[in-house]
Amino acid sequence: MTAPLAHLADAARARHLAAPANSDARKAAGCALVVLREARTVKAALRMLAASTLPDELRENVADLIHQLDSKTKETP
């Protein structure tokens, strides 16, 4: 069974690999990768993220990245 958000998780993984080590961008992309692999919808991923014990700033960065990746895929035909 393919994960419903695999395309978003793959995009988050690409960002994670491209970001500098220990950067906020790398941390956010890694966290986004995890929740997007586990969730069935973007809304569920954001709920998972909201329930996490991540620092507020990191959680906000992850949510922003998820929204950005989701809107980017909606723009692509």
C-alpha positions as CSV (number, residue, x, y, z in Angstrom):
1,M,0.0,0.0,0.0
2,T,1.4,3.4,-1.0
3,A,1.3,6.2,1.6
4,P,-1.2,8.8,0.5
5,L,1.2,11.7,1.2
6,A,4.3,9.9,-0.2
7,H,4.9,12.6,-2.8
8,L,4.9,15.3,-0.1
9,A,7.2,13.1,2.1
10,D,9.6,12.7,-0.8
11,A,9.7,16.4,-1.3
12,A,10.4,16.9,2.4
13,R,13.1,14.3,2.2
14,A,14.7,16.2,-0.7
15,R,14.7,19.4,1.3
16,H,16.1,17.6,4.3
17,L,19.0,16.2,2.3
18,A,19.7,19.6,0.6
19,A,19.7,21.6,3.8
20,P,22.9,22.3,5.8
21,A,23.6,20.0,8.7
22,N,22.0,21.1,12.0
23,S,20.1,23.9,10.4
24,D,16.6,24.8,11.3
25,A,15.5,24.0,7.7
26,R,17.0,20.5,8.0
27,K,15.2,19.9,11.3
28,A,11.9,21.2,9.9
29,A,12.2,19.0,6.8
30,G,13.1,15.9,8.8
31,C,10.1,16.4,11.1
32,A,7.8,17.1,8.1
33,L,9.1,13.9,6.5
34,V,8.1,11.9,9.6
35,V,4.5,13.2,10.0
36,L,3.9,13.1,6.2
37,R,4.9,9.4,6.1
38,E,2.6,8.6,9.0
39,A,-0.5,10.6,8.1
40,R,-3.2,9.9,5.5
41,T,-4.1,13.6,4.9
42,V,-2.3,17.0,5.3
43,K,-4.9,17.9,8.0
44,A,-4.0,14.7,9.9
45,A,-0.3,15.5,9.6
46,L,-0.9,19.0,11.0
47,R,-2.9,17.5,13.9
48,M,0.0,15.1,14.6
49,L,2.4,18.0,14.6
50,A,0.2,20.0,16.9
51,A,0.2,17.1,19.4
52,S,4.0,16.8,19.3
53,T,6.3,18.0,22.0
54,L,8.5,19.9,19.5
55,P,9.6,23.4,20.4
56,D,7.0,26.0,19.2
57,E,9.3,27.6,16.7
58,L,10.2,24.3,15.1
59,R,6.6,23.2,15.1
60,E,5.7,26.4,13.3
61,N,8.5,25.9,10.7
62,V,7.3,22.4,10.1
63,A,3.7,23.5,9.6
64,D,4.8,26.2,7.2
65,L,6.9,23.7,5.2
66,I,4.0,21.3,5.0
67,H,1.6,24.0,3.8
68,Q,4.3,25.1,1.3
69,L,4.8,21.6,-0.1
70,D,1.1,21.0,-0.3
71,S,0.3,24.2,-2.1
72,K,3.2,23.6,-4.5
73,T,1.8,20.2,-5.5
74,K,-1.6,21.7,-6.0
75,E,-0.1,24.2,-8.4
76,T,1.6,21.5,-10.5
77,P,-0.8,20.1,-13.2
